[in-house]
Amino acid sequence: MEIWLSWQNNKERLRLPILPPSFGVEVGNLNTRVNINEIGNINLIGKSDLKEITIETFFPAQNYYFCEYTGFPKPYECVEMIENWRLSGKPIRLIITDTPINLAMAIENFSYGERDGTGDVYYNLELAEYVFVEARTESKQRGYKLEGERPVTKEIPKEYIVKSGDTLWSISKRLTGNGANYTAIAKKNNIKNPNLIHPGQKLVI
């Protein structure tokens, strides 16, 4: 299992060098309780709330035997990267391989500090699901279209050749309009790890 954080379609990304001992996804429903005379409380089931995940581990200052890989950034370089993402006002993407988790997330809280004099930086990263909202024109908001306004249609190509800097998510977003379709593309091309594609690779869309 690998945990990746990325920003702006992989313009910047970070693989966590130390996996947390555990993680969990918290999600509920936006239900409403209403009191009705002679019946009492009833529960009106609402839409699903946003998923929330907390990651608690540390950035190592040295290459421990249990590190996930070598050549990782220094602890405060990782901290600076996440702080810049938090201040950017834009969401990040969380991918946990070998799980269905591939979500756009907003950084809700980021706390960090040192404990034992080793230089390791322990941190707590609280993330909440980010939902992209499609901008709508005034005419669409009012339920009609202006004269001459035509629906935009886009034909999805049957094949695609991977270019440098591509990810399955960015390819899916660009070609199908929805990055979440990357799982279907991976399955169609027998790709076990969606993070491992290479320039020149031919994909069936």
Backbone as JSON Lines, residues from 0, in Angstrom:
{"i":0,"aa":"M","n":[0.83,-1.2,0.0],"ca":[0.0,0.0,0.0],"c":[0.87,1.25,0.0]}
{"i":1,"aa":"E","n":[0.49,2.24,-0.79],"ca":[1.18,3.52,-0.84],"c":[0.15,4.63,-0.6]}
{"i":2,"aa":"I","n":[0.59,5.7,0.05],"ca":[-0.28,6.86,0.25],"c":[0.35,8.05,-0.45]}
{"i":3,"aa":"W","n":[-0.39,8.63,-1.38],"ca":[0.08,9.77,-2.16],"c":[-0.81,10.99,-1.91]}
{"i":4,"aa":"L","n":[-0.16,12.15,-1.78],"ca":[-0.85,13.43,-1.74],"c":[-0.37,14.22,-2.95]}
{"i":5,"aa":"S","n":[-1.28,14.83,-3.68],"ca":[-0.87,15.61,-4.84],"c":[-1.69,16.89,-4.93]}
{"i":6,"aa":"W","n":[-1.17,17.83,-5.7],"ca":[-1.79,19.15,-5.81],"c":[-1.74,19.6,-7.27]}
{"i":7,"aa":"Q","n":[-2.85,20.15,-7.73],"ca":[-2.93,20.69,-9.1],"c":[-2.56,19.64,-10.15]}
{"i":8,"aa":"N","n":[-3.3,18.52,-10.13],"ca":[-3.09,17.46,-11.13],"c":[-1.63,17.0,-11.22]}
{"i":9,"aa":"N","n":[-1.08,16.71,-10.05],"ca":[0.29,16.18,-9.94],"c":[1.37,17.2,-10.28]}
{"i":10,"aa":"K","n":[1.04,18.49,-10.26],"ca":[2.09,19.5,-10.42],"c":[3.08,19.36,-9.28]}
{"i":11,"aa":"E","n":[2.56,19.08,-8.1],"ca":[3.39,18.71,-6.95],"c":[2.76,17.49,-6.31]}
{"i":12,"aa":"R","n":[3.6,16.56,-5.84],"ca":[3.04,15.41,-5.16],"c":[4.04,14.85,-4.15]}
{"i":13,"aa":"L","n":[3.49,14.14,-3.19],"ca":[4.3,13.62,-2.1],"c":[3.8,12.23,-1.73]}
{"i":14,"aa":"R","n":[4.72,11.28,-1.74],"ca":[4.4,9.95,-1.22],"c":[4.85,9.89,0.22]}
{"i":15,"aa":"L","n":[3.96,9.48,1.11],"ca":[4.31,9.45,2.52],"c":[5.39,8.41,2.78]}
{"i":16,"aa":"P","n":[6.51,8.83,3.35],"ca":[7.61,7.86,3.6],"c":[7.31,6.9,4.73]}
{"i":17,"aa":"I","n":[6.45,7.29,5.68],"ca":[6.06,6.43,6.79],"c":[4.54,6.3,6.78]}
{"i":18,"aa":"L","n":[4.05,5.08,6.63],"ca":[2.6,4.86,6.66],"c":[2.07,5.02,8.08]}
{"i":19,"aa":"P","n":[0.86,5.53,8.24],"ca":[0.27,5.59,9.58],"c":[-0.05,4.19,10.06]}
{"i":20,"aa":"P","n":[-0.05,3.96,11.37],"ca":[-0.37,2.61,11.88],"c":[-1.78,2.18,11.52]}
{"i":21,"aa":"S","n":[-2.66,3.17,11.3],"ca":[-4.04,2.86,10.9],"c":[-4.65,4.13,10.31]}
{"i":22,"aa":"F","n":[-5.73,3.94,9.58],"ca":[-6.49,5.08,9.08],"c":[-7.94,4.63,8.9]}
{"i":23,"aa":"G","n":[-8.84,5.56,8.87],"ca":[-10.25,5.23,8.7],"c":[-10.99,6.35,7.99]}
{"i":24,"aa":"V","n":[-12.01,5.99,7.27],"ca":[-12.86,6.96,6.59],"c":[-14.14,7.14,7.41]}
{"i":25,"aa":"E","n":[-14.45,8.37,7.72],"ca":[-15.67,8.66,8.48],"c":[-16.66,9.37,7.56]}
{"i":26,"aa":"V","n":[-17.86,8.85,7.48],"ca":[-18.89,9.46,6.64],"c":[-20.26,9.14,7.23]}
{"i":27,"aa":"G","n":[-21.16,10.07,7.1],"ca":[-22.51,9.87,7.61],"c":[-23.54,10.46,6.66]}
{"i":28,"aa":"N","n":[-24.75,10.55,7.12],"ca":[-25.83,11.14,6.34],"c":[-26.3,12.44,6.98]}
{"i":29,"aa":"L","n":[-26.79,13.36,6.15],"ca":[-27.33,14.61,6.65],"c":[-28.81,14.41,6.97]}
{"i":30,"aa":"N","n":[-29.08,13.59,7.99],"ca":[-30.45,13.29,8.36],"c":[-31.04,14.41,9.22]}
{"i":31,"aa":"T","n":[-32.36,14.49,9.23],"ca":[-33.05,15.52,10.01],"c":[-34.11,14.86,10.89]}
{"i":32,"aa":"R","n":[-34.09,15.17,12.17],"ca":[-35.11,14.65,13.08],"c":[-36.21,15.68,13.26]}
{"i":33,"aa":"V","n":[-37.41,15.21,13.09],"ca":[-38.58,16.1,13.16],"c":[-39.55,15.53,14.18]}
{"i":34,"aa":"N","n":[-40.11,16.43,15.01],"ca":[-41.08,16.01,16.01],"c":[-42.49,16.27,15.48]}
{"i":35,"aa":"I","n":[-43.28,15.2,15.41],"ca":[-44.66,15.31,14.93],"c":[-45.6,14.93,16.07]}
{"i":36,"aa":"N","n":[-46.61,15.77,16.29],"ca":[-47.59,15.51,17.36],"c":[-48.22,14.13,17.18]}
{"i":37,"aa":"E","n":[-48.38,13.43,18.29],"ca":[-49.02,12.12,18.38],"c":[-48.15,10.99,17.78]}
{"i":38,"aa":"I","n":[-47.02,11.35,17.16],"ca":[-46.11,10.33,16.63],"c":[-44.78,10.35,17.37]}
{"i":39,"aa":"G","n":[-44.3,11.57,17.62],"ca":[-43.01,11.72,18.25],"c":[-41.93,12.05,17.23]}
{"i":40,"aa":"N","n":[-40.7,11.73,17.54],"ca":[-39.6,12.02,16.63],"c":[-39.57,11.05,15.45]}
{"i":41,"aa":"I","n":[-39.37,11.59,14.26],"ca":[-39.11,10.76,13.09],"c":[-37.79,11.23,12.48]}
{"i":42,"aa":"N","n":[-37.18,10.34,11.74],"ca":[-35.87,10.64,11.15],"c":[-36.01,10.69,9.64]}
{"i":43,"aa":"L","n":[-35.76,11.86,9.05],"ca":[-35.79,12.01,7.61],"c":[-34.39,11.79,7.06]}
{"i":44,"aa":"I","n":[-34.23,10.77,6.23],"ca":[-32.91,10.41,5.72],"c":[-32.51,11.4,4.63]}
{"i":45,"aa":"G","n":[-31.34,12.02,4.81],"ca":[-30.86,13.02,3.87],"c":[-29.74,12.48,2.99]}
{"i":46,"aa":"K","n":[-29.11,13.38,2.27],"ca":[-28.0,13.02,1.4],"c":[-26.77,12.65,2.22]}
{"i":47,"aa":"S","n":[-25.82,12.0,1.56],"ca":[-24.58,11.61,2.24],"c":[-23.74,12.84,2.56]}
{"i":48,"aa":"D","n":[-23.13,12.85,3.73],"ca":[-22.23,13.92,4.12],"c":[-20.87,13.69,3.45]}
{"i":49,"aa":"L","n":[-19.94,14.6,3.68],"ca":[-18.61,14.5,3.1],"c":[-17.76,13.47,3.86]}
{"i":50,"aa":"K","n":[-16.94,12.75,3.12],"ca":[-16.02,11.8,3.77],"c":[-14.9,12.56,4.46]}
{"i":51,"aa":"E","n":[-14.48,12.06,5.61],"ca":[-13.39,12.67,6.36],"c":[-12.34,11.61,6.69]}
{"i":52,"aa":"I","n":[-11.07,11.99,6.59],"ca":[-9.96,11.09,6.89],"c":[-8.91,11.85,7.69]}
{"i":53,"aa":"T","n":[-8.37,11.23,8.71],"ca":[-7.26,11.8,9.48],"c":[-6.04,10.9,9.35]}
{"i":54,"aa":"I","n":[-4.92,11.5,8.97],"ca":[-3.65,10.76,8.84],"c":[-2.71,11.24,9.93]}
{"i":55,"aa":"E","n":[-2.25,10.32,10.75],"ca":[-1.36,10.67,11.86],"c":[-0.13,9.78,11.82]}
{"i":56,"aa":"T","n":[1.02,10.37,11.49],"ca":[2.28,9.63,11.44],"c":[3.42,10.64,11.55]}
{"i":57,"aa":"F","n":[4.58,10.4,10.91],"ca":[5.67,11.37,11.02],"c":[6.51,11.37,9.76]}
{"i":58,"aa":"F","n":[7.2,12.5,9.55],"ca":[8.18,12.62,8.47],"c":[9.56,12.31,9.07]}
{"i":59,"aa":"P","n":[10.25,11.29,8.57],"ca":[11.52,10.88,9.18],"c":[12.69,11.79,8.78]}
{"i":60,"aa":"A","n":[13.59,11.98,9.73],"ca":[14.8,12.76,9.47],"c":[15.95,11.86,9.04]}
{"i":61,"aa":"Q","n":[15.75,10.55,9.12],"ca":[16.79,9.61,8.7],"c":[16.13,8.4,8.05]}
{"i":62,"aa":"N","n":[16.91,7.59,7.39],"ca":[16.38,6.46,6.64],"c":[16.23,5.24,7.54]}
{"i":63,"aa":"Y","n":[15.08,5.13,8.21],"ca":[14.8,3.97,9.05],"c":[14.54,2.75,8.17]}
{"i":64,"aa":"Y","n":[14.72,1.58,8.77],"ca":[14.51,0.34,8.0],"c":[13.05,0.17,7.57]}
{"i":65,"aa":"F","n":[12.13,0.83,8.3],"ca":[10.72,0.66,7.98],"c":[10.17,1.77,7.07]}
{"i":66,"aa":"C","n":[11.04,2.63,6.57],"ca":[10.59,3.65,5.62],"c":[10.1,2.97,4.34]}
{"i":67,"aa":"E","n":[9.12,3.57,3.71],"ca":[8.51,3.0,2.52],"c":[9.42,3.09,1.3]}
{"i":68,"aa":"Y","n":[10.31,4.08,1.28],"ca":[11.22,4.24,0.15],"c":[12.37,5.12,0.6]}
{"i":69,"aa":"T","n":[13.4,5.24,-0.21],"ca":[14.55,6.09,0.1],"c":[14.5,7.35,-0.76]}
{"i":70,"aa":"G","n":[15.29,8.34,-0.39],"ca":[15.34,9.57,-1.16],"c":[14.16,10.49,-0.92]}
{"i":71,"aa":"F","n":[13.48,10.31,0.2],"ca":[12.32,11.15,0.52],"c":[12.78,12.55,0.95]}
{"i":72,"aa":"P","n":[11.89,13.56,0.83],"ca":[12.26,14.93,1.22],"c":[12.54,15.02,2.72]}
{"i":73,"aa":"K","n":[13.25,16.06,3.1],"ca":[13.51,16.31,4.51],"c":[12.18,16.68,5.21]}
{"i":74,"aa":"P","n":[12.09,16.43,6.53],"ca":[10.83,16.64,7.23],"c":[10.19,18.01,7.0]}
{"i":75,"aa":"Y","n":[10.99,19.08,7.13],"ca":[10.37,20.4,7.0],"c":[10.13,20.79,5.54]}
{"i":76,"aa":"E","n":[10.74,20.09,4.61],"ca":[10.38,20.29,3.21],"c":[8.98,19.73,2.97]}
{"i":77,"aa":"C","n":[8.67,18.6,3.58],"ca":[7.32,18.03,3.5],"c":[6.31,18.95,4.16]}
{"i":78,"aa":"V","n":[6.67,19.47,5.33],"ca":[5.78,20.39,6.05],"c":[5.5,21.63,5.2]}
{"i":79,"aa":"E","n":[6.54,22.2,4.61],"ca":[6.38,23.4,3.79],"c":[5.47,23.13,2.59]}
{"i":80,"aa":"M","n":[5.61,21.95,1.99],"ca":[4.79,21.6,0.84],"c":[3.31,21.55,1.23]}
{"i":81,"aa":"I","n":[3.01,20.88,2.32],"ca":[1.62,20.76,2.75],"c":[1.07,22.12,3.19]}
{"i":82,"aa":"E","n":[1.9,22.93,3.85],"ca":[1.47,24.27,4.25],"c":[1.14,25.13,3.03]}
{"i":83,"aa":"N","n":[1.96,25.03,2.0],"ca":[1.69,25.79,0.78],"c":[0.37,25.35,0.13]}
{"i":84,"aa":"W","n":[0.13,24.04,0.15],"ca":[-1.14,23.53,-0.39],"c":[-2.31,24.06,0.43]}
{"i":85,"aa":"R","n":[-2.16,24.05,1.74],"ca":[-3.24,24.52,2.61],"c":[-3.58,25.98,2.35]}
{"i":86,"aa":"L","n":[-2.55,26.78,2.13],"ca":[-2.74,28.22,1.93],"c":[-3.16,28.57,0.5]}
{"i":87,"aa":"S","n":[-3.07,27.6,-0.42],"ca":[-3.37,27.89,-1.83],"c":[-4.85,28.1,-2.09]}
{"i":88,"aa":"G","n":[-5.69,27.6,-1.18],"ca":[-7.14,27.71,-1.41],"c":[-7.66,26.7,-2.41]}
{"i":89,"aa":"K","n":[-6.82,25.72,-2.75],"ca":[-7.23,24.7,-3.72],"c":[-7.15,23.32,-3.07]}
{"i":90,"aa":"P","n":[-7.96,22.38,-3.55],"ca":[-7.96,21.05,-2.95],"c":[-6.72,20.25,-3.33]}
{"i":91,"aa":"I","n":[-6.47,19.2,-2.59],"ca":[-5.42,18.24,-2.93],"c":[-6.11,16.92,-3.27]}
{"i":92,"aa":"R","n":[-5.34,15.97,-3.75],"ca":[-5.89,14.64,-4.03],"c":[-5.18,13.62,-3.15]}
{"i":93,"aa":"L","n":[-5.98,12.75,-2.55],"ca":[-5.47,11.67,-1.72],"c":[-5.7,10.35,-2.43]}
{"i":94,"aa":"I","n":[-4.63,9.6,-2.65],"ca":[-4.73,8.27,-3.25],"c":[-4.07,7.27,-2.31]}
{"i":95,"aa":"I","n":[-4.81,6.25,-1.96],"ca":[-4.27,5.15,-1.16],"c":[-4.39,3.9,-2.02]}
{"i":96,"aa":"T","n":[-3.25,3.43,-2.52],"ca":[-3.27,2.28,-3.42],"c":[-3.78,1.04,-2.69]}
{"i":97,"aa":"D","n":[-4.28,0.08,-3.45],"ca":[-4.86,-1.16,-2.93],"c":[-6.15,-0.91,-2.16]}
{"i":98,"aa":"T","n":[-6.7,0.29,-2.28],"ca":[-8.0,0.62,-1.69],"c":[-8.77,1.43,-2.74]}
{"i":99,"aa":"P","n":[-10.07,1.65,-2.54],"ca":[-10.84,2.47,-3.49],"c":[-10.64,3.98,-3.27]}
{"i":100,"aa":"I","n":[-9.78,4.36,-2.33],"ca":[-9.67,5.78,-1.95],"c":[-8.87,6.56,-2.98]}
{"i":101,"aa":"N","n":[-9.55,7.42,-3.7],"ca":[-8.95,8.36,-4.65],"c":[-9.87,9.57,-4.63]}
{"i":102,"aa":"L","n":[-9.58,10.53,-3.75],"ca":[-10.53,11.6,-3.46],"c":[-9.87,12.97,-3.52]}
{"i":103,"aa":"A","n":[-10.63,13.93,-4.04],"ca":[-10.24,15.33,-3.88],"c":[-10.56,15.72,-2.45]}
{"i":104,"aa":"M","n":[-9.62,16.35,-1.77],"ca":[-9.79,16.65,-0.35],"c":[-9.41,18.1,-0.06]}
{"i":105,"aa":"A","n":[-10.07,18.66,0.94],"ca":[-9.69,19.96,1.47],"c":[-8.94,19.73,2.78]}
{"i":106,"aa":"I","n":[-7.86,20.49,2.98],"ca":[-7.11,20.37,4.23],"c":[-7.86,21.15,5.32]}
{"i":107,"aa":"E","n":[-8.38,20.42,6.3],"ca":[-9.14,21.04,7.38],"c":[-8.22,21.51,8.5]}
{"i":108,"aa":"N","n":[-7.22,20.7,8.8],"ca":[-6.3,21.07,9.87],"c":[-4.97,20.34,9.66]}
{"i":109,"aa":"F","n":[-3.88,21.03,9.96],"ca":[-2.54,20.44,9.83],"c":[-1.72,20.88,11.02]}
{"i":110,"aa":"S","n":[-1.38,19.95,11.9],"ca":[-0.56,20.26,13.07],"c":[0.68,19.38,13.05]}
{"i":111,"aa":"Y","n":[1.81,19.94,13.52],"ca":[3.07,19.19,13.45],"c":[4.02,19.68,14.53]}
{"i":112,"aa":"G","n":[5.02,18.86,14.84],"ca":[6.02,19.23,15.83],"c":[6.98,18.08,16.08]}
{"i":113,"aa":"E","n":[8.03,18.35,16.86],"ca":[9.03,17.35,17.2],"c":[8.83,16.86,18.63]}
{"i":114,"aa":"R","n":[9.29,15.62,18.89],"ca":[9.05,15.02,20.2],"c":[10.31,14.54,20.91]}
{"i":115,"aa":"D","n":[11.18,13.83,20.19],"ca":[12.19,13.04,20.88],"c":[13.63,13.41,20.53]}
{"i":116,"aa":"G","n":[13.85,14.56,19.93],"ca":[15.21,15.0,19.62],"c":[15.85,14.32,18.43]}
{"i":117,"aa":"T","n":[15.09,13.52,17.68],"ca":[15.65,12.81,16.52],"c":[15.59,13.67,15.26]}
{"i":118,"aa":"G","n":[14.8,14.75,15.3],"ca":[14.58,15.55,14.11],"c":[13.36,15.12,13.32]}
{"i":119,"aa":"D","n":[12.8,13.96,13.69],"ca":[11.56,13.53,13.05],"c":[10.44,14.53,13.37]}
{"i":120,"aa":"V","n":[9.57,14.76,12.39],"ca":[8.47,15.69,12.59],"c":[7.15,14.91,12.57]}
{"i":121,"aa":"Y","n":[6.49,14.86,13.7],"ca":[5.21,14.17,13.82],"c":[4.1,15.13,13.39]}
{"i":122,"aa":"Y","n":[3.11,14.58,12.73],"ca":[2.04,15.48,12.24],"c":[0.68,14.78,12.27]}
{"i":123,"aa":"N","n":[-0.33,15.63,12.24],"ca":[-1.72,15.19,12.17],"c":[-2.37,15.97,11.04]}
{"i":124,"aa":"L","n":[-2.84,15.26,10.01],"ca":[-3.42,15.89,8.84],"c":[-4.88,15.48,8.73]}
{"i":125,"aa":"E","n":[-5.77,16.46,8.91],"ca":[-7.21,16.2,8.85],"c":[-7.74,16.67,7.5]}
{"i":126,"aa":"L","n":[-8.38,15.75,6.77],"ca":[-8.86,16.03,5.43],"c":[-10.36,15.79,5.34]}
{"i":127,"aa":"A","n":[-11.03,16.6,4.54],"ca":[-12.46,16.43,4.29],"c":[-12.68,16.46,2.78]}
{"i":128,"aa":"E","n":[-13.57,15.62,2.32],"ca":[-13.84,15.48,0.88],"c":[-14.2,16.84,0.26]}
{"i":129,"aa":"Y","n":[-13.68,17.08,-0.93],"ca":[-13.97,18.31,-1.67],"c":[-14.82,17.95,-2.88]}
{"i":130,"aa":"V","n":[-15.93,18.64,-3.06],"ca":[-16.83,18.39,-4.18],"c":[-16.69,19.53,-5.19]}
{"i":131,"aa":"F","n":[-16.35,19.17,-6.42],"ca":[-16.24,20.17,-7.47],"c":[-17.65,20.57,-7.93]}
{"i":132,"aa":"V","n":[-17.9,21.86,-7.91],"ca":[-19.21,22.36,-8.3],"c":[-19.09,23.0,-9.68]}
{"i":133,"aa":"E","n":[-19.9,22.52,-10.61],"ca":[-19.86,23.04,-11.97],"c":[-20.48,24.42,-12.03]}
{"i":134,"aa":"A","n":[-19.73,25.36,-12.61],"ca":[-20.26,26.71,-12.77],"c":[-21.39,26.69,-13.79]}
{"i":135,"aa":"R","n":[-22.49,27.37,-13.49],"ca":[-23.64,27.39,-14.38],"c":[-23.91,28.81,-14.85]}
{"i":136,"aa":"T","n":[-24.29,28.93,-16.12],"ca":[-24.63,30.26,-16.64],"c":[-25.97,30.67,-16.08]}
{"i":137,"aa":"E","n":[-26.25,31.97,-16.14],"ca":[-27.52,32.49,-15.62],"c":[-28.69,31.87,-16.35]}
{"i":138,"aa":"S","n":[-28.53,31.65,-17.66],"ca":[-29.63,31.08,-18.43],"c":[-29.94,29.67,-17.95]}
{"i":139,"aa":"K","n":[-28.88,28.87,-17.61],"ca":[-29.11,27.52,-17.14],"c":[-29.74,27.52,-15.75]}
{"i":140,"aa":"Q","n":[-29.32,28.48,-14.91],"ca":[-29.88,28.57,-13.57],"c":[-31.37,28.85,-13.61]}
{"i":141,"aa":"R","n":[-31.81,29.58,-14.64],"ca":[-33.23,29.91,-14.75],"c":[-34.02,28.86,-15.51]}
{"i":142,"aa":"G","n":[-33.31,27.83,-15.99],"ca":[-34.0,26.73,-16.63],"c":[-34.31,26.91,-18.09]}
{"i":143,"aa":"Y","n":[-33.64,27.84,-18.79],"ca":[-33.84,27.98,-20.23],"c":[-32.52,28.33,-20.87]}
{"i":144,"aa":"K","n":[-32.46,28.26,-22.18],"ca":[-31.22,28.59,-22.86],"c":[-31.42,29.8,-23.77]}
{"i":145,"aa":"L","n":[-30.35,30.54,-23.96],"ca":[-30.4,31.71,-24.8],"c":[-30.46,31.31,-26.26]}
{"i":146,"aa":"E","n":[-30.96,32.21,-27.09],"ca":[-31.04,31.94,-28.52],"c":[-29.63,31.7,-29.07]}
{"i":147,"aa":"G","n":[-29.47,30.65,-29.82],"ca":[-28.16,30.33,-30.39],"c":[-27.27,29.52,-29.47]}
{"i":148,"aa":"E","n":[-27.71,29.3,-28.23],"ca":[-26.9,28.53,-27.29],"c":[-27.08,27.04,-27.59]}
{"i":149,"aa":"R","n":[-25.98,26.32,-27.78],"ca":[-26.03,24.92,-28.14],"c":[-25.3,24.07,-27.12]}
{"i":150,"aa":"P","n":[-25.8,22.87,-26.9],"ca":[-25.09,21.98,-25.98],"c":[-23.73,21.61,-26.54]}
{"i":151,"aa":"V","n":[-22.75,21.5,-25.65],"ca":[-21.4,21.14,-26.07],"c":[-21.25,19.63,-26.01]}
{"i":152,"aa":"T","n":[-20.86,19.02,-27.11],"ca":[-20.64,17.58,-27.15],"c":[-19.17,17.31,-27.46]}
{"i":153,"aa":"K","n":[-18.64,16.27,-26.87],"ca":[-17.24,15.93,-27.07],"c":[-17.12,14.43,-27.27]}
{"i":154,"aa":"E","n":[-16.52,14.03,-28.37],"ca":[-16.36,12.61,-28.66],"c":[-15.14,12.07,-27.91]}
{"i":155,"aa":"I","n":[-15.35,10.96,-27.21],"ca":[-14.27,10.35,-26.45],"c":[-13.47,9.43,-27.38]}
{"i":156,"aa":"P","n":[-12.14,9.63,-27.48],"ca":[-11.34,8.77,-28.36],"c":[-11.31,7.34,-27.85]}
{"i":157,"aa":"K","n":[-11.09,6.39,-28.76],"ca":[-11.05,4.98,-28.38],"c":[-9.69,4.58,-27.82]}
{"i":158,"aa":"E","n":[-8.64,5.3,-28.23],"ca":[-7.3,4.99,-27.76],"c":[-6.56,6.26,-27.4]}
{"i":159,"aa":"Y","n":[-5.53,6.11,-26.55],"ca":[-4.72,7.26,-26.14],"c":[-3.3,6.78,-25.87]}
{"i":160,"aa":"I","n":[-2.32,7.57,-26.29],"ca":[-0.91,7.27,-26.03],"c":[-0.44,8.15,-24.87]}
{"i":161,"aa":"V","n":[0.06,7.53,-23.83],"ca":[0.49,8.24,-22.62],"c":[1.66,9.17,-22.93]}
{"i":162,"aa":"K","n":[1.56,10.41,-22.43],"ca":[2.63,11.39,-22.59],"c":[3.31,11.64,-21.26]}
{"i":163,"aa":"S","n":[4.5,12.24,-21.3],"ca":[5.24,12.53,-20.08],"c":[4.42,13.46,-19.18]}
{"i":164,"aa":"G","n":[4.32,13.12,-17.9],"ca":[3.56,13.93,-16.95],"c":[2.12,13.49,-16.8]}
{"i":165,"aa":"D","n":[1.66,12.58,-17.65],"ca":[0.28,12.09,-17.57],"c":[0.07,11.21,-16.34]}
{"i":166,"aa":"T","n":[-1.14,11.23,-15.8],"ca":[-1.59,10.26,-14.82],"c":[-2.92,9.71,-15.33]}
{"i":167,"aa":"L","n":[-3.31,8.54,-14.83],"ca":[-4.59,7.98,-15.28],"c":[-5.73,8.92,-14.92]}
{"i":168,"aa":"W","n":[-5.63,9.56,-13.75],"ca":[-6.7,10.48,-13.34],"c":[-6.78,11.67,-14.29]}
{"i":169,"aa":"S","n":[-5.64,12.28,-14.65],"ca":[-5.66,13.44,-15.54],"c":[-6.11,13.06,-16.94]}
{"i":170,"aa":"I","n":[-5.7,11.86,-17.4],"ca":[-6.14,11.38,-18.71],"c":[-7.65,11.2,-18.71]}
{"i":171,"aa":"S","n":[-8.17,10.56,-17.65],"ca":[-9.61,10.33,-17.55],"c":[-10.38,11.64,-17.49]}
{"i":172,"aa":"K","n":[-9.86,12.6,-16.73],"ca":[-10.52,13.9,-16.6],"c":[-10.55,14.62,-17.94]}
{"i":173,"aa":"R","n":[-9.43,14.59,-18.67],"ca":[-9.33,15.31,-19.93],"c":[-10.17,14.67,-21.03]}
{"i":174,"aa":"L","n":[-10.19,13.34,-21.08],"ca":[-10.86,12.66,-22.18],"c":[-12.33,12.36,-21.93]}
{"i":175,"aa":"T","n":[-12.68,12.07,-20.66],"ca":[-14.07,11.69,-20.37],"c":[-14.82,12.76,-19.6]}
{"i":176,"aa":"G","n":[-14.07,13.75,-19.06],"ca":[-14.73,14.79,-18.28],"c":[-14.88,14.46,-16.82]}
{"i":177,"aa":"N","n":[-14.45,13.26,-16.42],"ca":[-14.58,12.83,-15.03],"c":[-13.35,12.02,-14.64]}
{"i":178,"aa":"G","n":[-12.53,12.57,-13.74],"ca":[-11.31,11.88,-13.33],"c":[-11.56,10.55,-12.66]}
{"i":179,"aa":"A","n":[-12.75,10.4,-12.03],"ca":[-13.06,9.15,-11.32],"c":[-13.17,7.96,-12.26]}
{"i":180,"aa":"N","n":[-13.28,8.21,-13.56],"ca":[-13.35,7.11,-14.53],"c":[-12.02,6.41,-14.72]}
{"i":181,"aa":"Y","n":[-10.97,6.88,-14.01],"ca":[-9.65,6.27,-14.16],"c":[-9.68,4.79,-13.79]}
{"i":182,"aa":"T","n":[-10.58,4.42,-12.84],"ca":[-10.64,3.02,-12.41],"c":[-11.12,2.13,-13.56]}
{"i":183,"aa":"A","n":[-12.09,2.63,-14.33],"ca":[-12.6,1.85,-15.46],"c":[-11.52,1.7,-16.54]}
{"i":184,"aa":"I","n":[-10.75,2.78,-16.76],"ca":[-9.66,2.71,-17.75],"c":[-8.59,1.73,-17.3]}
{"i":185,"aa":"A","n":[-8.26,1.78,-15.99],"ca":[-7.26,0.85,-15.46],"c":[-7.71,-0.59,-15.63]}
{"i":186,"aa":"K","n":[-8.98,-0.86,-15.33],"ca":[-9.52,-2.21,-15.44],"c":[-9.52,-2.68,-16.89]}
{"i":187,"aa":"K","n":[-9.9,-1.78,-17.81],"ca":[-9.98,-2.14,-19.22],"c":[-8.59,-2.49,-19.79]}
{"i":188,"aa":"N","n":[-7.54,-1.86,-19.2],"ca":[-6.18,-2.08,-19.69],"c":[-5.35,-3.0,-18.81]}
{"i":189,"aa":"N","n":[-6.05,-3.67,-17.86],"ca":[-5.39,-4.63,-16.95],"c":[-4.24,-3.99,-16.19]}
{"i":190,"aa":"I","n":[-4.44,-2.74,-15.74],"ca":[-3.43,-2.01,-14.96],"c":[-3.73,-2.23,-13.48]}
{"i":191,"aa":"K","n":[-2.86,-2.95,-12.79],"ca":[-3.09,-3.25,-11.38],"c":[-2.8,-2.05,-10.49]}
{"i":192,"aa":"N","n":[-1.77,-1.28,-10.82],"ca":[-1.42,-0.09,-10.03],"c":[-1.65,1.15,-10.89]}
{"i":193,"aa":"P","n":[-2.72,1.93,-10.64],"ca":[-3.04,3.09,-11.47],"c":[-1.94,4.15,-11.49]}
{"i":194,"aa":"N","n":[-1.0,4.09,-10.53],"ca":[0.07,5.08,-10.48],"c":[1.24,4.73,-11.4]}
{"i":195,"aa":"L","n":[1.22,3.51,-11.96],"ca":[2.33,3.06,-12.78],"c":[1.94,3.01,-14.25]}
{"i":196,"aa":"I","n":[2.07,4.14,-14.92],"ca":[1.94,4.19,-16.38],"c":[3.17,4.91,-16.91]}
{"i":197,"aa":"H","n":[3.5,4.71,-18.19],"ca":[4.73,5.28,-18.7],"c":[4.5,5.89,-20.07]}
{"i":198,"aa":"P","n":[5.27,6.92,-20.42],"ca":[5.14,7.56,-21.74],"c":[5.27,6.55,-22.87]}
{"i":199,"aa":"G","n":[4.41,6.68,-23.86],"ca":[4.41,5.77,-25.0],"c":[3.46,4.6,-24.83]}
{"i":200,"aa":"Q","n":[2.94,4.42,-23.62],"ca":[2.01,3.32,-23.36],"c":[0.67,3.57,-24.06]}
{"i":201,"aa":"K","n":[0.14,2.56,-24.71],"ca":[-1.13,2.69,-25.44],"c":[-2.28,2.25,-24.55]}
{"i":202,"aa":"L","n":[-3.27,3.13,-24.38],"ca":[-4.42,2.84,-23.54],"c":[-5.68,2.74,-24.37]}
{"i":203,"aa":"V","n":[-6.52,1.77,-24.04],"ca":[-7.85,1.68,-24.63],"c":[-8.81,2.44,-23.71]}
{"i":204,"aa":"I","n":[-9.51,3.41,-24.25],"ca":[-10.38,4.26,-23.44],"c":[-11.82,3.72,-23.46]}
